[in-house]
Amino acid sequence: MKKKAISAGLVIIGLLLTACGGGAAETTKSSEGTAIEQKISISSPAPISTLDTTQAMDKNTFTMIQHLFEGLCRFDDDSNPIPGLAEKVDVSEDGLTYTFTLRDDINWSNGEPITAKDFEFSWKRLVDPATIGPNAYLLDNVKNSKAIRTGEKPVEELGIEATDDQFIVTLDQAQPSFLAVVSIGWLAPQNEAYVTEQGESYGSDSEHLIYSGPYTLADWDASSDTWTLKKNTEYYAADEVKLDEVAVSTVKEENTGINLYQSDELDLTRISGQYVQQYSDDPGYITHSDVANNYLDFNKKAGTPLANVHLRKAIAQSIDKEALTTSVLNDGSKPLNGLIPANLYANPNTSEDFRAYSGDYLVYDVDQAQTEWEKAQKELGDTVKLTLLASDDDQGKKVAEYIQSQLQDNLDGLEIVISAQPKNNVTQSRKDKNYELSLSGWIAGSSDLDSYFNLYEGSSAYNYGGYKNDAYDKLVNAAKTVDANTPDKQFEDYKKAEDILLNEDAAQVPIYQSASNYLINPALKGISYHLYGDYFNLRTAYLEE
């Protein structure tokens, strides 16, 4: 088998967009010559939901996971996948076999060696129906993986092999985004002996975990609003990690975070909306566009009002997205009229971004919305009352109130009641299908278009609203299998699928592509802002005078 080698110093994939980053000196001193204490405090808009990497779902949690658990690859400052716990990656000429050779100096935080068997265990645990995680679909292109997670084949037949120092993966189809997928914590290693010994206590708190990344965790359990990242002295590149300690606290109210930042009690806090305009001239203001779809989702359970396609179309075309992003959010967010956000993936043959190629769907059109509303009323009656599930932070409440106003003003007889809940509760309510309307978001885990289209496949773990369309499923499956290596055909498949999902069935309402805005201590340098996996990364961050 012919192979092309990729060494540890080389970038593996060049399809991703540029982010920011920096470096650090080994020792940082003040102007008086005394060493600066490398400890910072930052905020998180939500608590950690779980630290079992096979079960994590939300990006706030993954931001922490990316600091605690490193996998075979990681992202560099420009969001390119580069070797992590692997020293090098060999890819077969046909793109179907990946051979990861592990570094010889990698240890768990408890000092035990990290081995290829640790990857075999975690990957099998992710897809095994007995322990399956919500992101198991990400391995569908690995030989036999989809058949395993659907119960058709035993987990022993997963297309992976662990030898003394190598982890070998066999794919069904060549997948340009595969190394980006591998760079996220959902495919980080887990030590079988440790996980088995901990039993149900594994991942329940910071004392029942071992770590493979640049930091370890302290003072955390499932109910914690605060926790601490500490430098992992067993990490193979510990000399590149400058911060000794990162204190993290959950701050839901942005005004509280701003006050703490201004009083030097926080070194990093997120801001949005009016605060972006108010503090855009602050020396610590930083902004980055997210590759994200923030959308309105429907529970389409049979026998309920939202099973009615005319009601969904009426709602979808009643929302002025331009006014929302410019007048309400005013934070760099942009209107979005498609499932796929801009800048996720461009056709390598034409360089055309998929969003531009596929065009706009469900655009704001009050006349058309009212026509659909009249059709819905003939079947549902003159009045309909719906509950809108949203997060209880500043942004969630602001967007929910705007949506409520738009729908009630434009569709006479429709009443919207807002149910504001903590972010983790919102996620659980959606998983439990305990909602009617929900404000939701999906941010890219890699450059793979399927990571969005998967949300509405009939068998998807994320298909909370019960959407089912065989033609949609067939197109999505073709795009990621038989047409995966023919970009023009793949784009055509996905465009047809997007048209079915949005124009025909109005299965969701894309609303806006968000931006992330921060106030960050100007003395805090070397932060990376990745397009995928985390909101920010402190692996090489440091304080300077």
N, C-alpha and C positions, 0 to 999 in steps of 0.2 A: 504494500500500500504506500503510495507516494504521499509525502507530508511536506507541509511548509511550516517552519518553526517560527514562533513568536517569542522573543526573549523578554525578560522582565523589564528592560528599559524602553521597550517600544510600545507605542499606542496600538491597540488592537483594532478598534473600529473608529472610523472618522466620520460617521454619519451624524453625530450629535452636535448640538449648538454650543457656542462658547459661553462659559460662565466666568466668575472671578476667583482669584485666590492669591496666595502670597506665601512667603517663607519666613524663617525665623532664625535669629542667632542662637547659639547654644546657651549663652548666659545673657540675661537682660538686666541692665543696671540703670539706676536713675542718674541724673546729672551730678549728684553728690557721691556717686560711686557705690552706693549700697544696692544690693540685689532687690528687685521688685518681686513681691510675693505673687506667684503665678496662680492666683485664685480669682475666679469671677463668679458673678451671680446673674442668672438669666431667667426669663419667664417662659412658660408654655401656656397656650390658650386652653389646654385640656390635660387631664391626667393621662398616665400611661394605661392603656387598656389591658395589655398582657405582654409578658416577656417570653412567652413560648413562641419562638420565631415562626413556627409552622402555623400558628393560629392568628398572628397579628394581621390587622386590616387597615388601620387608619394612618395617615402620614405623620401626624403628631407623634404617634408611638414609633413609627419607623424612623423618625428623626433621632429618637433615643437609641433604637436598635442599631442604627448604622454606626453609632459611637461605641457600642458594647460588643457587637458581634461582627467579625469580618469573615468573608467567605473566600472562595477560590480567587475571585477578582474584586476590585474596588474601583471607584471612580476617581480620576485625577481632577485637578482644579477646573479642567475644561469639559467635565462630564464624559470623558472617554474612559471605557473600561481598560484597566491595566491589571497585571497580576497582583494578587493580594497574598493570601496564604499559599497560593501556587507560585512557584518560582518562574515557571514558563508554561505556555500553552502551545501544543502542536495540533494543528487542524488539518485533517485529511484533505486531499485535493478536491474531492467531491463535496466537501463541507458537511459531511455526515458524522464524522468521528472527531471528538475533542479529547485529547489526552493532556490532563493537568498533572504536571510534576510538582509535588509539594516541596516547599522549603524544608531544610533540615533543622531549622532553629525555631520551629513554631510550637508553642505550649499553651495549654489552658491557663487561666489565671491561678489555678491551684498547683501549677508546675508540671502537670502531666502532659506528655506529648500529644499534639493533635495529629491524627492519622487519617488516611483515606477512608478507613472504616467509619469515622465520625461523619463523613459526608454521606456515605452509603446509608447509614442509619437515619439521618435527618431527612434525606430525600425520599426514602421509602416511607418514613413516618408521615410525610406530607401527603402522599398519594394513597396510602393504605386506607381502604374504607373504614377500618376500625379506629383510625386516628386522624382521618383526613382533615386538611386545613382548607380554608376558603380560597387560597391561591393555588390549589393543586392543579388547576387547569393550565398554569404556566408551564408545566412539564408535559403537556399533551403531545408535544412533538418528539419527546424522548420515546424510544422504542417501547411499545406495549403500555405506556403510562396511562393513556386514556382508558384502555380496556381494563386496567387494574383499578382505577378510581371508580369505574362504573360496575365493578364486581365481576367482570367477564374473565379476568386472568388473575393468577396469584401474584402477590407483590414480589416474589422471588424472580419473576421474569422481567422486572424493570431493566431497561437497557443501560445499566451502569455496572462498572466493575471496579473494585478496590483492590489494589495490589500493595506492596510494601510502601512505595512512595508515589504511587500514581493513582489518579482517579480518572476513569475512562467513561465517556458518555457517547452513546450512539443515538443519532436522531433519525427520524423517518424522512424529513425534508431538510434541505439546507435552510438555515435561519440566520440572516445577517444580524438580528438583534439578540442572539442567544447570550453573548457575553455580557450585554447590558442587563439581561434578566439575572444572570449568575452573580452580578455585582450587588444585588439587593439582599438584605438580611433574611428574606424568606428562604434562601438556599444556603444559609450559614450552617456550619457543622453543629452536631449535638453528640455528646459522649454517651453511648448506650448504657454503660455501667452506671454512670452518674445519674442519668435520667431514671433508670430502673430503680436505683437505690432510693431516690427521693420520692418516687411514686406520685401520689396526688399532690404532694407538696412542691413538686418541681415547678419553678417559675412563679410560685405564690408570693415570694418576697425576695429581697436581694440576697438573703442568706442561703437560699436554695437554688442558686444559679452559679455556673462558672462561665467565664467570658473568653472570647477569642479576639476581641477588638482592642482598640487603643485605650479604652477606659473600662473600669469596673463600676459597679453600682453599690451604693450604701443607703441605708435609711429609707427603704421603699417596701411597701406591700400594696396589695390590691386597692386599699382605701386611701393611699397616700396622695396628698396634694403637693408634697415637697419630696425631693430626693437629691442625692449627690452623686455626680460622676467623679471618679478618682482615677488618676493615671495608673494604667495596668503595667507594672514593672516586668511582667512576663511577655508582653507584646514584642514581637520580633523587631519592630522599628520603634521601640520605646524612646530612643534618642531623638526621634523626630517629633515626639509629643511634648510640648512645652508647658501646657497647663497642668498643674498638679491637682486642681480641684475645680469642679463646676457645680455650684449650688443652683438647683432648679426649683422654681415654685410655680404653681398653677395660678395664673392671673386672668380671670375671665373679663373683667372690666378694663378696657384699654386706658381709661383715664387714671385708674389705679397704677397701671404699669408705667404710664408717663410720669406720674408724680414720683414713683420710686426711682425711675431713671434720672429725673432732674435732681433728686436728692442723693444721687450717687449710690443708691442701694441696689440698682440693677445695671448691668452692663449691656444687656440686650433685651428688647421688648418689641413685640409686633404692634403695628398701628394700622388703621384703615380709615376710610371715609373722611370726615371733616378734619381729623387729626393729621392726615397726610398733607392737606393744604396748609394747615396751621404750622406744621413743623418741617415742611419741605426745605427750608433754609437752615435747619439745624445742622451743625457740623457732623452729627452722627447719623443723619438720614441716609438710608440705603433702600433702593427699590429694585425688584426683579420681576419680570413677567413669568407667570406660571404656565406650564403646559397642562391646563386643567379645564374641565367642563363642569361648571356649576349649573345645576339643572333642577327642574321640577319633575318629580317622579309620581306615577300613579299606581295605586294598588288596583289592579284590574280584575279583582275577584268577581266571579260570575254572580249575578243577582244584585250587585251593588251599582250605584249611579255611574261610577267611573269605568265600569265595563262597557259603557256606551261610548262609541268612538266619536259621535258628534259632540258630546260634552267635552271630551278630551281635546278635540280640535278647536272648540270654542275657547277653552281655557288657553290653549297654546298660542292663539293669535290675538289674545287680548292684552298681552304684556308688552309695553313700550320699553324695550331693552336699552335703547339709546338713552332715554331719560333716566333709567335706573343707573347706568354706568357714569353718566356725566353729571347728573344732578344729585343723586342719592349717595352712590358710592364715591365717585370723584377721587379715585385712588389709583388710577392706572388700569383698572379693569376695562375690558372691551366687550361689546355685544357679541354673542355667539349664536349662530343660526345653523348649527350642525352638531352631530355627535362628536366628531373629532375636532379638537382645538387646533389652532394654527401652530405651525412650527413643530409638530410632532414628527412628521415623516414626509420626505420629498421623494418623488419617483426618481430613482437613480439614472433612468434613461433620459428624462426630460428636465429634471431639477424642479419640477412643479410640485409645490406643496399640496398635500391631499385636500386640505380645506379649500384652497382656491380651485382645485380640479373639480371637486364635487359640488360646489356652489352653496346656495342658501336654502334653508327649509324652515317652514313655520315662522315666517316673518310677521311682524306686527301688522295686523289688518283688521280694524274694528268692524268694518262692514261684513267681511267674510266671517268673522267670529260670531257676530250676531245672527247671521244666516245659519250657522251650525248650531247655535244656541236654540234657535226656534225649532230646528229639527229634533234636538235633544228634549226640548220641553214637550213635544208631542208624545214622546215615549216615557218621560219621567215625571211630567207634571210641571206646573208653572214655577214652582219654587224647589230649590235643591240646597241642602245645607251640608257643607264638607268641613272636615278638620284638617288644618295644615300643620304638619309636624316640622319643627325647626329647632336649631340649637339656640340656647339661651344666652349666647354671648352677644356683644354689641352688633357685630355684622349680621348674625343670624336673625336677630330681632328686627333689625332695620330692613333687611331684604324681605322678610316675611310680612311686615306691615305694608311695604310697597306692593307686594303681590296681592295681598288682601284688598287693598284700595283699588288696584287696577281691575281685578276680577269683579268686584262688587259694583264699581262705577260703570263698567262696560257691559256687564251681563245682568240685566235687571231681573231679580228673583233668585240670584245665586248668593248665598251667605257663606262666608269663610270665617271659621273660628281658628285662632292660632293656639297651638299647643307647643310652648317653648320648654325644651328639656336640655339637660347637660349633653354634650356631644356624644359621650359614650352611651348614654341612654338612647339617643336618637339612633345610633348604629344598632343597638340591640333591638329596639322597636321595629326597625326595618327588617332585621334578620327574622324576627318573630312574625313578620307581616302584620304587625299591629299598627296600621296607619291607613289613611285614605290618600292624602296628598303629602309629599315630603319634599323639603328643600335638601338637596343632596349635592355631593361633589365627587368627582373622580379625577385624580391627578396621575399623570403618566408614571408607570413603574419602569417603563423602558420605551424605546422608540417604536415598539411593535403596535401596529394599528389594531391587532386583534385584542389587545388589552382593554380596548373600549367596546369593540363589537361583542366581546364575550359577555358583557353585562346583560345582554338580552337573548343569548342563546337559551333554548328551552331547558337544557340541563345544567345551566350555570348556577353555581352556588350564590352568585350575586343577583340573580334574577328574582329579586324580592317581590316585584309587582306581578309576577305570574304571566309574563308575556310569552306567547307562543305563536310562531308563524313558521311553517315548514319551509316556505320559499326563502325566508330570511336565513334560517339555519343552513339550508343547502348552499346558499351563496357564500356565507361566512366560512363554512367548512371548505369549500372549493378554494377560496382565497388563501387559506393558510395551509393547504395541502397541494393539490394538483397544479395550482396557479402560483404557488409561493415563489417560484424562481422566474416568473414572467411578470415583471412589475406592471406593464401596461394592462395585462389581463387581470391581475390582482386588483389594481385600482378600479377597473370596470366592475368587478364583482362587488367590491366594497361600496362603490357608489350606488349600485342597484340595491344593495342591502340597506344603505342609509335612507334611500328613497322609500322603501317599504316601511322601515321602522318609524320614520318621521312623517312623511307626506301621507302615506296610506293609513297608518295605524296610530299616529300620534302617541307612541308609547312613552315618550318623555318630552319635556320642553327644554331644550338647551337655552340658557339664559345669558351667562356671561363667562368670559375667560378672565380669571382673576389675576391680580398682581400681589406679590408679597412685599410689604413695606416694614421697615424696622427703624428703630432708634438704637444705635450701637455706639458704645463708648469709643471715641476716636482713637484711644490708645490701644484698643483691641484690634490686632492685625492678624492676617493670615487665615481668615475665614474663607471656606469654599461655599459656593452657592450652586449646588448641583441641580440639573434639570429633573433628575429622577432620584427616588429613594428617600431623600430628606429635604427639608426646607433649607437647612444650613448644616455645615459640618465643621467641627472644631479640632479636627485631628492635628492640624499644624498651626492652630491659633495661638497667640501669645500676647501678653501685655508689654507695651513699651512706654517709656516716660513721655 
